[in-house]
Amino acid sequence: MSEYNFKTYWKDELTAEVKADDCRVYIKRYTTHPAKQLFWKDEISRFELGQVLELRCWDRNRANLNLYLDELGIKDFNPYEICRKTHGVMVQDFIWFQFDGENLSFKDVRFKR
């Protein structure tokens, strides 16, 4: 995957648009509120994006990780693919990702207890 785009939201508030190419990642931030966004600058490396995405996943050394990956239909620990399936939703905040072609709201992706 050499190029992809997605948006980040805090609940239903658009907080950033992310566009990645082969070398760099460009972020159009709509907020700098620290609780509502994940990005600290307008341009980062692909490595840095990978780190951000991995923070939205389970620990790669988690016991029984393969059970979670199987549930998502993913063979290997790949933060981008995991976030595509889970939308990067976590129980401790309201941040989530919307990928190109999706028409979702926070109600559709939020963590349900």
N, C-alpha and C positions, 0 to 999 in steps of 0.2 A: 504494500500500500504506500504509494509515494505521495498522494495528496488526499486530504479529507478535510471536512468542515463540520463543525457542530456549534451549538449555542449552549451557554450555561444560564441557568435560572436560579433564583432564590424564590421558592414557592412559584408564583406565576409572573414574577418580575424578571425580565430579561436583564442579565448582568454583564454578559460578554458574548461576542461572536469570535470563534476561533477558526482560523484558516491556516492549514499547514501545507507546505510544499516539501520538496526533497531535502531541503537544508534548514529552513527556519519556520517558526510558528509566529503568526501575527495575530494579536489580540486587540479587538476593539472593545474597550471596557466602558460600560455604562454606569458603573459605580466603583468607588474605591473603598466602600464600607468594608471593613475587615471581616465581618461576619457573613457578608453576602457574596463574596467573590473569592476565587482561588488564585487569581493571577496578580502578581506584584509589579508587572511592567507590561509594556505593549508589544514586546518582541522577546521570544525565548527560543532556545534550541529545541530540537526534537527530543534530545535526551531529557531536558527539563520537563517537557510535556509528558514524557513517559513517567517521570517521577510523580507528577501531579495526578496522572491517571491511576498509577499504582496506589496512591494514597486513598483512592476511592474503591479499592478492592480489598478482599480478604488478604491476610498475610500469606505470602507465597510458601511459607513453611508450616502452615496450619495443618494440624492432623486431619485426615480424611478430606483433604483438598480435592482429590479426584472425584469424590461424591458430588461436590458443588459444581465442579466443571462439567461432569456428566449431566447433571440436571439442566445446565445451560446449553448442552450440546457442543462444548468446547473441549478439545483434546489437550491443549497445553495452557499453562499460565500465561495469558496474553492480556495485559491491562486494557488495551484498546477494545479487544473483543468482549472482555468481561463487562466493561462499561457500556458497550453497545447493547448488551442484553439486560443489564441491571440499571442502566441510565445513571450509574454512579451514585445511586441513592444510598444514604447512610442514615442510621437511626439518630445520630447526634446533631444533625443539622437539616436544613431545608434546601440544600443545593442539589441540583440534578442537571443532566445533560439531555439535550434534544438533538438528534442527528438528522441530517438532510432527508427529506421525504416523510418525516414524522409530523403528526398533528396531535400532540399530546398536551395535557395540562398537569399541574402538580397532583391533582386528584387521581390521575391515571397511574402515576408512578410512585407516589409516596409510600413510605414504609408503613405497612399495616401490622398492627400488633394483634 
